[in-house]
């Protein structure tokens, strides 16, 4: 089912970091038609200025999302990824944009805007969910669970100090066999574990992998599309010297089939 997208990961994600401009152009043309259509959707006009910086094509290819898929997006923010997921999965798929109650209380305008988005006919395949951070669930089994720059929030006080392993087990439960869990987050210094989640808003990639694997996931790959070696890792992600350009890891975990 996912052969096309796996090819796209090879053709798109790696050249985005290492290839010459001509090769990058060729890789862009290799996008599956449904992905290109979703990215170029007129409804995303305001988002387009951020696409190069946020590597939207590479991220979506790495997430392996396809038409007809069911996606659970954790803490969707402004809906930047939500709009692309909606376009990719199409009318036979669905996007569940999940706001933990604790986070929603601090992002009321984003939640309200996403609810307005879901009411538009163009985004009829989007549903907005709210639930306690410690009790993740979904209306049905999904193909992809996705979180960008928010995994590090779950263990923090304002979220109720959710144990990430508990979160990972809940994600594992809602995924279909063979489904994937995509985690993108800001890199903290190696060996720091979860020390910096509430101060610098960063997390050590190694602890994320350890936690997910302890919940039963199999590590299925990583992409360096969002990496930035110039990030010192010891400053807040909101520092004006690095904001919007932090070093970010992108991991894919798979729920085994059978």
N, C-alpha and C positions, 0 to 999 in steps of 0.2 A: 504493500500500500504506500510505503513511504520512500520508494526507490528514487523517485524524481527529486524529492526534497533532499535526500542524502547526497545526491549528485550536486544539487545546488549549494549545499554546505561546502563541498570541496571547491566548486567553481566560483563561489561568491565570497565566502567568509575569509579564506586564506588570502586571495589576491587583494582583498580590501586592506590588509595590513602590510603585505610584503611586495605586491606586484607594482610594475611601472604603470603610469596612467593609461597607456594603450591597452594593457591587459585588464585594467579595472573596467574600462569601457566594454570590452568583450564580455567580461563577467556579468556586467549589468544586463547585457542583452540575453544572457543565459537564464535570467530569472524565469520561473514558471509563469505563464500568462496570468494566472489568478493572483499571484503575488504582485506582479507589475501593475495589474489593474487596481488592486487594493491600495497600493502606495500612491498611485496617480489619481485616485478618486477625488473629484472636485470638492467633496465634503471635507477634505483634509487640507484645503488651501492654506489655512493658518499654520498648519504643522510643518509644511514643506521646508521652511527655513531651518528647521532643526534636524532634518533627515540625514544630512551628511555627518553632522557631529554625533548623532545618536546611532548611526549605522543601522538604520531601520531594516534594510534589505538583509543584511547579514544576521541580525537578531532574529528576524522572522524565519529565515532559512534554517538557522540553528535550532529554533524551537520546533521545527518539523510540522508546523500547523498546515492543514490542508482543507480543501472544500469539504463540508459536511461534518467537520470535527466539532466537538464540544470543548470549550475552553473555560477554565476557571482562572480569572485574573485577580490576584490578591493585591489590594490597595492600589487601585487604578489611577489615582492622582487626577490629572487633567483629562484623562481619557486618550492620551497620545497613542498608546498601544492598542487601546480598546477599539478605536476606529479602524485600525488596520486589521486586527483580528476579525472584526465584523465583516470587513470586505473579503477577507480570505475564506472564512468558513461558509459565507453565503447563506441563502435562505434555508438550506437543509442542515445547517449547523447552528450553534448557539454560543454566545459569550455571556458568562456569568461574572459580572464585575462585583467583587466582594469587598465590602468595607467592614472591618472589625468595628464594633460599636465604640470602642475606646479611641480609635483613630478618627472615626467619623466625627466624634465630638469636637475634635480640634481642626477638622477640615470641612466644616459645614458647607462652605461655598462650593468646594469641589464635588461634594456629594450631591448638592442641589443641581449643579450643572450637569452631572452625569445622569441624573434622573430625567432632566429635560432632554438630554440626548437620546435616552432610551425611549422616549415618547415620540420621537420623530419616526415617520414611516421608513425612512432610509436606514434606520438602525433598529428595525423591528426585531432583529435577532439578538438584541442585547437586553439583559435583565440585571438590575441592580439589587444586590443582596446586602443585608446588614445582619450581623450576629456577633456574639461574644468572641473575643480574640482566642480564647482558650477552647472554643468548641466549633472548629471549622467543619463545615459540612456542605454538601451540594445537592440540588434537587435530583440529580442523576449522575451516573458515572461519566467521567470526562476523559478526553484524550490527552489534554495538556493542562498542567497547572503552572502558572507563570507568575513570578514576582520580580520586580526590578527596583533595586535600591531600598527594599523594605524588610528583607529577611532579618536584618540587624535590629529592627524595631521591636520584634516580638518579645525578646527577653527583658525589655526595659520596663521601668516602673509604671509609666503611663499606660502601658499595654497590659498590665497585670502580671509582669514577670513570667510570661509564658515560656515554658521549657521548649526550646527549639526541637528537641527530639519528639516531644508530644505533638508539636505542629507537624513534623515530618511524617509521623505515623498517621495522622489524620489525612494528610495529603495522599499518602500511600493508599489509604482506604478508599478515597473518592476516585482514584485513577483506575481506568480500565487496565487489565493486564497488557503489558507492552506500552502503556502510556508513559509520558515523560513529565518530569518536574524540572522547570528551568529556573535557576537562581542567578540573578545578576546583582552584584553589590559592590560597595566601595572597599578597596583593599586596605586592611590594617597590617601593621608590621608582623612579620613571620614570628610565630610562637606566642602571639598576644591573645589568642583565643577570643573570648568575648569581652575582654577588658575595656575596649574602646567603643562599645556599641552605643552607650548613652552619653559619651563625651565628644568623641570625634565623629560619631555616626559611621563607624567602620567596623569590619569584622574580618578576622583572619580566614582566608579561604580554606585552610587546612581543617579548621574546626567545623566548617559547614559541611565539608565532604565527610568527615568522621561522623557527624550527627545524622546525615542522610543515609549513609551506609548502615548505621546502627538500626535504622528504622526498616531496613530490608531493601533499600534501593541499591541498584548497581550503577556505579559511576560510568557514564556513557560518552564522556568527552567534554572538551572545553574549547572555547574560542578566545583568541587574543584580540578580537576586533575592537574591544573597548579598553585595551590596556594602554597605559601612559607611563613610561618609565621615568618621566620627569616629576611625577607626583612623589613627594617625600614621605607620604604615609603617616606623618606625625602631626598633621594639622587638620582642623575641622573641614569637612567637605563643603561647608558654606564660606570658607575663607575666600576672599575675592581673588586671590592669586591662583586658585585651583577650581573654583566652583564651575560646574558644567564640563570640567575636563579631568575629573579624578581618574585614577587608575582603577578600573573595574574588572573583576573576574566574571566570566560567564560559564556556568557549569550546567551540564545536562545529566540528570539522573533518570534511570529507567526502572519501571516496575516490571519485574520478570514475568514472562508469559507462563501460564500454567501454575 
